[in-house]
Amino acid sequence: MSMNADDLIAFLQTHFPDAFIQAANQGNKFDVRVVDASFEGKRAVQRQQAIYALVNDKIASGDIHALNIQALTPAEWDAQSKG
């Protein structure tokens, strides 16, 4: 069974219960945005590593072929969505 954007959102939501999460996919290529306070004080690469660590099994199995991650703090998302 292949994964879709809703599956990815549901999976990530269990690990980031307070996050705002959006995802889209074309086949097994995904774009995901995770907005969570836990990213405060972390560099972009650390934020992405936190998400990659969760989906590593899904990448290894081929459910996810490519993943484009946007990991933001609520303040960054607020600023970006107003811009």
Backbone atoms as SQL, in Angstrom:
CREATE TABLE atoms (id INTEGER PRIMARY KEY, chain TEXT, resi INTEGER, resn TEXT, atom TEXT, x REAL, y REAL, z REAL);
INSERT INTO atoms VALUES
  (1, 'A', 1, 'MET', 'N', 0.853, -1.194, 0.000),
  (2, 'A', 1, 'MET', 'CA', 0.000, 0.000, 0.000),
  (3, 'A', 1, 'MET', 'C', 0.888, 1.244, 0.000),
  (4, 'A', 2, 'SER', 'N', 0.627, 2.139, -0.923),
  (5, 'A', 2, 'SER', 'CA', 1.459, 3.335, -0.965),
  (6, 'A', 2, 'SER', 'C', 0.869, 4.419, -0.063),
  (7, 'A', 3, 'MET', 'N', 1.740, 5.272, 0.348),
  (8, 'A', 3, 'MET', 'CA', 1.398, 6.332, 1.279),
  (9, 'A', 3, 'MET', 'C', 0.909, 7.559, 0.504),
  (10, 'A', 4, 'ASN', 'N', -0.010, 8.317, 1.105),
  (11, 'A', 4, 'ASN', 'CA', -0.404, 9.589, 0.501),
  (12, 'A', 4, 'ASN', 'C', -0.180, 10.714, 1.510),
  (13, 'A', 5, 'ALA', 'N', -0.498, 11.924, 1.103),
  (14, 'A', 5, 'ALA', 'CA', -0.246, 13.089, 1.957),
  (15, 'A', 5, 'ALA', 'C', -0.975, 12.984, 3.295),
  (16, 'A', 6, 'ASP', 'N', -2.223, 12.510, 3.273),
  (17, 'A', 6, 'ASP', 'CA', -2.980, 12.382, 4.521),
  (18, 'A', 6, 'ASP', 'C', -2.326, 11.379, 5.470),
  (19, 'A', 7, 'ASP', 'N', -1.796, 10.286, 4.909),
  (20, 'A', 7, 'ASP', 'CA', -1.104, 9.290, 5.733),
  (21, 'A', 7, 'ASP', 'C', 0.117, 9.908, 6.399),
  (22, 'A', 8, 'LEU', 'N', 0.867, 10.696, 5.629),
  (23, 'A', 8, 'LEU', 'CA', 2.073, 11.322, 6.165),
  (24, 'A', 8, 'LEU', 'C', 1.715, 12.318, 7.264),
  (25, 'A', 9, 'ILE', 'N', 0.669, 13.109, 7.043),
  (26, 'A', 9, 'ILE', 'CA', 0.224, 14.056, 8.064),
  (27, 'A', 9, 'ILE', 'C', -0.166, 13.312, 9.347),
  (28, 'A', 10, 'ALA', 'N', -0.962, 12.263, 9.202),
  (29, 'A', 10, 'ALA', 'CA', -1.404, 11.501, 10.374),
  (30, 'A', 10, 'ALA', 'C', -0.217, 10.899, 11.118),
  (31, 'A', 11, 'PHE', 'N', 0.750, 10.383, 10.373),
  (32, 'A', 11, 'PHE', 'CA', 1.937, 9.789, 10.985),
  (33, 'A', 11, 'PHE', 'C', 2.736, 10.844, 11.749),
  (34, 'A', 12, 'LEU', 'N', 3.003, 11.974, 11.113),
  (35, 'A', 12, 'LEU', 'CA', 3.800, 13.017, 11.766),
  (36, 'A', 12, 'LEU', 'C', 3.067, 13.652, 12.940),
  (37, 'A', 13, 'GLN', 'N', 1.741, 13.734, 12.843),
  (38, 'A', 13, 'GLN', 'CA', 0.954, 14.361, 13.916),
  (39, 'A', 13, 'GLN', 'C', 1.117, 13.598, 15.238),
  (40, 'A', 14, 'THR', 'N', 1.336, 12.275, 15.150),
  (41, 'A', 14, 'THR', 'CA', 1.532, 11.503, 16.384),
  (42, 'A', 14, 'THR', 'C', 2.839, 11.880, 17.070),
  (43, 'A', 15, 'HIS', 'N', 3.813, 12.350, 16.305),
  (44, 'A', 15, 'HIS', 'CA', 5.110, 12.736, 16.860),
  (45, 'A', 15, 'HIS', 'C', 5.187, 14.228, 17.181),
  (46, 'A', 16, 'PHE', 'N', 4.349, 15.005, 16.523),
  (47, 'A', 16, 'PHE', 'CA', 4.279, 16.457, 16.748),
  (48, 'A', 16, 'PHE', 'C', 2.818, 16.795, 17.025),
  (49, 'A', 17, 'PRO', 'N', 2.298, 16.397, 18.213),
  (50, 'A', 17, 'PRO', 'CA', 0.854, 16.519, 18.466),
  (51, 'A', 17, 'PRO', 'C', 0.310, 17.944, 18.407),
  (52, 'A', 18, 'ASP', 'N', 1.139, 18.938, 18.690),
  (53, 'A', 18, 'ASP', 'CA', 0.658, 20.322, 18.700),
  (54, 'A', 18, 'ASP', 'C', 0.992, 21.065, 17.411),
  (55, 'A', 19, 'ALA', 'N', 1.566, 20.366, 16.452),
  (56, 'A', 19, 'ALA', 'CA', 2.036, 21.010, 15.227),
  (57, 'A', 19, 'ALA', 'C', 0.913, 21.252, 14.232),
  (58, 'A', 20, 'PHE', 'N', 1.149, 22.254, 13.383),
  (59, 'A', 20, 'PHE', 'CA', 0.336, 22.473, 12.190),
  (60, 'A', 20, 'PHE', 'C', 1.120, 21.800, 11.071),
  (61, 'A', 21, 'ILE', 'N', 0.502, 20.835, 10.391),
  (62, 'A', 21, 'ILE', 'CA', 1.204, 20.063, 9.374),
  (63, 'A', 21, 'ILE', 'C', 0.422, 20.085, 8.065),
  (64, 'A', 22, 'GLN', 'N', 1.129, 20.367, 6.988),
  (65, 'A', 22, 'GLN', 'CA', 0.549, 20.302, 5.643),
  (66, 'A', 22, 'GLN', 'C', 1.445, 19.383, 4.819),
  (67, 'A', 23, 'ALA', 'N', 0.837, 18.628, 3.916),
  (68, 'A', 23, 'ALA', 'CA', 1.634, 17.784, 3.027),
  (69, 'A', 23, 'ALA', 'C', 0.923, 17.659, 1.690),
  (70, 'A', 24, 'ALA', 'N', 1.717, 17.426, 0.674),
  (71, 'A', 24, 'ALA', 'CA', 1.199, 17.166, -0.667),
  (72, 'A', 24, 'ALA', 'C', 2.120, 16.136, -1.292),
  (73, 'A', 25, 'ASN', 'N', 1.562, 15.342, -2.192),
  (74, 'A', 25, 'ASN', 'CA', 2.417, 14.371, -2.859),
  (75, 'A', 25, 'ASN', 'C', 2.018, 14.176, -4.305),
  (76, 'A', 26, 'GLN', 'N', 3.019, 13.810, -5.081),
  (77, 'A', 26, 'GLN', 'CA', 2.821, 13.327, -6.447),
  (78, 'A', 26, 'GLN', 'C', 3.495, 11.973, -6.445),
  (79, 'A', 27, 'GLY', 'N', 2.694, 10.920, -6.457),
  (80, 'A', 27, 'GLY', 'CA', 3.258, 9.583, -6.327),
  (81, 'A', 27, 'GLY', 'C', 3.935, 9.459, -4.980),
  (82, 'A', 28, 'ASN', 'N', 5.201, 9.042, -4.984),
  (83, 'A', 28, 'ASN', 'CA', 5.904, 8.891, -3.706),
  (84, 'A', 28, 'ASN', 'C', 6.907, 10.011, -3.450),
  (85, 'A', 29, 'LYS', 'N', 6.666, 11.159, -4.078),
  (86, 'A', 29, 'LYS', 'CA', 7.454, 12.368, -3.808),
  (87, 'A', 29, 'LYS', 'C', 6.583, 13.320, -2.993),
  (88, 'A', 30, 'PHE', 'N', 7.095, 13.726, -1.845),
  (89, 'A', 30, 'PHE', 'CA', 6.302, 14.497, -0.890),
  (90, 'A', 30, 'PHE', 'C', 6.907, 15.856, -0.590),
  (91, 'A', 31, 'ASP', 'N', 6.015, 16.824, -0.376),
  (92, 'A', 31, 'ASP', 'CA', 6.367, 18.124, 0.190),
  (93, 'A', 31, 'ASP', 'C', 5.636, 18.187, 1.517),
  (94, 'A', 32, 'VAL', 'N', 6.353, 18.527, 2.571),
  (95, 'A', 32, 'VAL', 'CA', 5.703, 18.609, 3.884),
  (96, 'A', 32, 'VAL', 'C', 6.143, 19.875, 4.600),
  (97, 'A', 33, 'ARG', 'N', 5.196, 20.478, 5.291),
  (98, 'A', 33, 'ARG', 'CA', 5.475, 21.653, 6.131),
  (99, 'A', 33, 'ARG', 'C', 5.035, 21.298, 7.535),
  (100, 'A', 34, 'VAL', 'N', 5.953, 21.445, 8.480),
  (101, 'A', 34, 'VAL', 'CA', 5.648, 21.186, 9.888),
  (102, 'A', 34, 'VAL', 'C', 5.948, 22.465, 10.651),
  (103, 'A', 35, 'VAL', 'N', 4.939, 22.985, 11.327),
  (104, 'A', 35, 'VAL', 'CA', 5.099, 24.199, 12.124),
  (105, 'A', 35, 'VAL', 'C', 4.930, 23.787, 13.587),
  (106, 'A', 36, 'ASP', 'N', 6.019, 23.871, 14.344),
  (107, 'A', 36, 'ASP', 'CA', 5.976, 23.380, 15.725),
  (108, 'A', 36, 'ASP', 'C', 6.941, 24.160, 16.606),
  (109, 'A', 37, 'ALA', 'N', 6.516, 24.418, 17.828),
  (110, 'A', 37, 'ALA', 'CA', 7.332, 25.178, 18.780),
  (111, 'A', 37, 'ALA', 'C', 8.617, 24.434, 19.149),
  (112, 'A', 38, 'SER', 'N', 8.646, 23.115, 18.969),
  (113, 'A', 38, 'SER', 'CA', 9.852, 22.351, 19.321),
  (114, 'A', 38, 'SER', 'C', 11.040, 22.706, 18.431),
  (115, 'A', 39, 'PHE', 'N', 10.793, 23.418, 17.328),
  (116, 'A', 39, 'PHE', 'CA', 11.876, 23.817, 16.436),
  (117, 'A', 39, 'PHE', 'C', 12.580, 25.091, 16.900),
  (118, 'A', 40, 'GLU', 'N', 12.045, 25.754, 17.922),
  (119, 'A', 40, 'GLU', 'CA', 12.679, 26.973, 18.445),
  (120, 'A', 40, 'GLU', 'C', 14.133, 26.681, 18.813),
  (121, 'A', 41, 'GLY', 'N', 15.033, 27.553, 18.353),
  (122, 'A', 41, 'GLY', 'CA', 16.439, 27.428, 18.728),
  (123, 'A', 41, 'GLY', 'C', 17.202, 26.355, 17.971),
  (124, 'A', 42, 'LYS', 'N', 16.555, 25.672, 17.029),
  (125, 'A', 42, 'LYS', 'CA', 17.244, 24.643, 16.244),
  (126, 'A', 42, 'LYS', 'C', 17.523, 25.164, 14.840),
  (127, 'A', 43, 'ARG', 'N', 18.683, 24.766, 14.319),
  (128, 'A', 43, 'ARG', 'CA', 19.032, 25.133, 12.940),
  (129, 'A', 43, 'ARG', 'C', 18.176, 24.326, 11.974),
  (130, 'A', 44, 'ALA', 'N', 18.063, 24.821, 10.747),
  (131, 'A', 44, 'ALA', 'CA', 17.230, 24.165, 9.733),
  (132, 'A', 44, 'ALA', 'C', 17.603, 22.695, 9.566),
  (133, 'A', 45, 'VAL', 'N', 18.898, 22.401, 9.542),
  (134, 'A', 45, 'VAL', 'CA', 19.332, 21.015, 9.338),
  (135, 'A', 45, 'VAL', 'C', 18.897, 20.131, 10.513),
  (136, 'A', 46, 'GLN', 'N', 18.925, 20.657, 11.736),
  (137, 'A', 46, 'GLN', 'CA', 18.488, 19.875, 12.899),
  (138, 'A', 46, 'GLN', 'C', 16.985, 19.592, 12.823),
  (139, 'A', 47, 'ARG', 'N', 16.244, 20.567, 12.363),
  (140, 'A', 47, 'ARG', 'CA', 14.793, 20.398, 12.233),
  (141, 'A', 47, 'ARG', 'C', 14.488, 19.307, 11.210),
  (142, 'A', 48, 'GLN', 'N', 15.196, 19.364, 10.058),
  (143, 'A', 48, 'GLN', 'CA', 14.971, 18.371, 9.015),
  (144, 'A', 48, 'GLN', 'C', 15.389, 16.984, 9.479),
  (145, 'A', 49, 'GLN', 'N', 16.502, 16.903, 10.210),
  (146, 'A', 49, 'GLN', 'CA', 16.960, 15.609, 10.713),
  (147, 'A', 49, 'GLN', 'C', 15.934, 14.991, 11.652),
  (148, 'A', 50, 'ALA', 'N', 15.262, 15.819, 12.446),
  (149, 'A', 50, 'ALA', 'CA', 14.249, 15.309, 13.373),
  (150, 'A', 50, 'ALA', 'C', 13.106, 14.648, 12.599),
  (151, 'A', 51, 'ILE', 'N', 12.742, 15.227, 11.460),
  (152, 'A', 51, 'ILE', 'CA', 11.658, 14.667, 10.652),
  (153, 'A', 51, 'ILE', 'C', 12.151, 13.460, 9.855),
  (154, 'A', 52, 'TYR', 'N', 13.350, 13.560, 9.267),
  (155, 'A', 52, 'TYR', 'CA', 13.901, 12.419, 8.532),
  (156, 'A', 52, 'TYR', 'C', 14.029, 11.192, 9.427),
  (157, 'A', 53, 'ALA', 'N', 14.428, 11.393, 10.689),
  (158, 'A', 53, 'ALA', 'CA', 14.586, 10.260, 11.614),
  (159, 'A', 53, 'ALA', 'C', 13.268, 9.494, 11.766),
  (160, 'A', 54, 'LEU', 'N', 12.157, 10.221, 11.737),
  (161, 'A', 54, 'LEU', 'CA', 10.844, 9.588, 11.893),
  (162, 'A', 54, 'LEU', 'C', 10.424, 8.817, 10.646),
  (163, 'A', 55, 'VAL', 'N', 10.778, 9.324, 9.482),
  (164, 'A', 55, 'VAL', 'CA', 10.288, 8.716, 8.230),
  (165, 'A', 55, 'VAL', 'C', 11.323, 7.822, 7.544),
  (166, 'A', 56, 'ASN', 'N', 12.467, 7.621, 8.192),
  (167, 'A', 56, 'ASN', 'CA', 13.526, 6.806, 7.606),
  (168, 'A', 56, 'ASN', 'C', 13.041, 5.446, 7.115),
  (169, 'A', 57, 'ASP', 'N', 12.227, 4.764, 7.906),
  (170, 'A', 57, 'ASP', 'CA', 11.710, 3.449, 7.525),
  (171, 'A', 57, 'ASP', 'C', 10.874, 3.552, 6.254),
  (172, 'A', 58, 'LYS', 'N', 10.118, 4.629, 6.141),
  (173, 'A', 58, 'LYS', 'CA', 9.242, 4.803, 4.982),
  (174, 'A', 58, 'LYS', 'C', 10.051, 5.123, 3.722),
  (175, 'A', 59, 'ILE', 'N', 11.186, 5.775, 3.917),
  (176, 'A', 59, 'ILE', 'CA', 12.086, 6.032, 2.787),
  (177, 'A', 59, 'ILE', 'C', 12.764, 4.714, 2.384),
  (178, 'A', 60, 'ALA', 'N', 13.222, 3.962, 3.372),
  (179, 'A', 60, 'ALA', 'CA', 13.892, 2.679, 3.095),
  (180, 'A', 60, 'ALA', 'C', 12.959, 1.703, 2.384),
  (181, 'A', 61, 'SER', 'N', 11.681, 1.719, 2.743),
  (182, 'A', 61, 'SER', 'CA', 10.719, 0.787, 2.144),
  (183, 'A', 61, 'SER', 'C', 10.249, 1.242, 0.760),
  (184, 'A', 62, 'GLY', 'N', 10.543, 2.503, 0.415),
  (185, 'A', 62, 'GLY', 'CA', 10.110, 3.024, -0.871),
  (186, 'A', 62, 'GLY', 'C', 8.762, 3.728, -0.831),
  (187, 'A', 63, 'ASP', 'N', 8.091, 3.740, 0.349),
  (188, 'A', 63, 'ASP', 'CA', 6.826, 4.479, 0.471),
  (189, 'A', 63, 'ASP', 'C', 7.046, 5.951, 0.147),
  (190, 'A', 64, 'ILE', 'N', 8.209, 6.456, 0.551),
  (191, 'A', 64, 'ILE', 'CA', 8.582, 7.840, 0.256),
  (192, 'A', 64, 'ILE', 'C', 9.871, 7.788, -0.548),
  (193, 'A', 65, 'HIS', 'N', 9.830, 8.358, -1.743),
  (194, 'A', 65, 'HIS', 'CA', 11.027, 8.374, -2.578),
  (195, 'A', 65, 'HIS', 'C', 11.802, 9.676, -2.357),
  (196, 'A', 66, 'ALA', 'N', 11.084, 10.772, -2.278),
  (197, 'A', 66, 'ALA', 'CA', 11.711, 12.076, -2.072),
  (198, 'A', 66, 'ALA', 'C', 10.859, 12.870, -1.092),
  (199, 'A', 67, 'LEU', 'N', 11.527, 13.622, -0.249),
  (200, 'A', 67, 'LEU', 'CA', 10.824, 14.398, 0.768),
  (201, 'A', 67, 'LEU', 'C', 11.432, 15.784, 0.848),
  (202, 'A', 68, 'ASN', 'N', 10.599, 16.782, 0.574),
  (203, 'A', 68, 'ASN', 'CA', 11.011, 18.173, 0.686),
  (204, 'A', 68, 'ASN', 'C', 10.389, 18.694, 1.975),
  (205, 'A', 69, 'ILE', 'N', 11.233, 19.074, 2.929),
  (206, 'A', 69, 'ILE', 'CA', 10.757, 19.457, 4.261),
  (207, 'A', 69, 'ILE', 'C', 10.889, 20.955, 4.480),
  (208, 'A', 70, 'GLN', 'N', 9.820, 21.542, 4.977),
  (209, 'A', 70, 'GLN', 'CA', 9.861, 22.917, 5.478),
  (210, 'A', 70, 'GLN', 'C', 9.464, 22.811, 6.942),
  (211, 'A', 71, 'ALA', 'N', 10.408, 23.071, 7.834),
  (212, 'A', 71, 'ALA', 'CA', 10.168, 22.965, 9.274),
  (213, 'A', 71, 'ALA', 'C', 10.332, 24.349, 9.890),
  (214, 'A', 72, 'LEU', 'N', 9.226, 24.868, 10.412),
  (215, 'A', 72, 'LEU', 'CA', 9.194, 26.247, 10.895),
  (216, 'A', 72, 'LEU', 'C', 8.703, 26.333, 12.333),
  (217, 'A', 73, 'THR', 'N', 9.116, 27.400, 13.007),
  (218, 'A', 73, 'THR', 'CA', 8.523, 27.707, 14.309),
  (219, 'A', 73, 'THR', 'C', 7.215, 28.459, 14.042),
  (220, 'A', 74, 'PRO', 'N', 6.325, 28.510, 15.022),
  (221, 'A', 74, 'PRO', 'CA', 5.089, 29.279, 14.824),
  (222, 'A', 74, 'PRO', 'C', 5.354, 30.734, 14.434),
  (223, 'A', 75, 'ALA', 'N', 6.366, 31.364, 15.025),
  (224, 'A', 75, 'ALA', 'CA', 6.679, 32.761, 14.695),
  (225, 'A', 75, 'ALA', 'C', 7.153, 32.891, 13.247),
  (226, 'A', 76, 'GLU', 'N', 7.974, 31.940, 12.792),
  (227, 'A', 76, 'GLU', 'CA', 8.439, 31.975, 11.403),
  (228, 'A', 76, 'GLU', 'C', 7.285, 31.780, 10.440),
  (229, 'A', 77, 'TRP', 'N', 6.401, 30.854, 10.761),
  (230, 'A', 77, 'TRP', 'CA', 5.239, 30.591, 9.904),
  (231, 'A', 77, 'TRP', 'C', 4.339, 31.809, 9.863),
  (232, 'A', 78, 'ASP', 'N', 4.152, 32.425, 11.009),
  (233, 'A', 78, 'ASP', 'CA', 3.310, 33.619, 11.103),
  (234, 'A', 78, 'ASP', 'C', 3.886, 34.727, 10.211),
  (235, 'A', 79, 'ALA', 'N', 5.196, 34.942, 10.307),
  (236, 'A', 79, 'ALA', 'CA', 5.851, 35.968, 9.504),
  (237, 'A', 79, 'ALA', 'C', 5.764, 35.629, 8.016),
  (238, 'A', 80, 'GLN', 'N', 5.968, 34.355, 7.683),
  (239, 'A', 80, 'GLN', 'CA', 5.950, 33.941, 6.289),
  (240, 'A', 80, 'GLN', 'C', 4.534, 34.029, 5.685),
  (241, 'A', 81, 'SER', 'N', 3.538, 33.653, 6.462),
  (242, 'A', 81, 'SER', 'CA', 2.191, 33.653, 5.934),
  (243, 'A', 81, 'SER', 'C', 1.640, 35.076, 5.787),
  (244, 'A', 82, 'LYS', 'N', 2.217, 36.022, 6.520),
  (245, 'A', 82, 'LYS', 'CA', 1.822, 37.419, 6.371),
  (246, 'A', 82, 'LYS', 'C', 2.552, 38.076, 5.209),
  (247, 'A', 83, 'GLY', 'N', 3.765, 37.538, 4.916),
  (248, 'A', 83, 'GLY', 'CA', 4.586, 38.121, 3.856),
  (249, 'A', 83, 'GLY', 'C', 3.958, 37.850, 2.560);
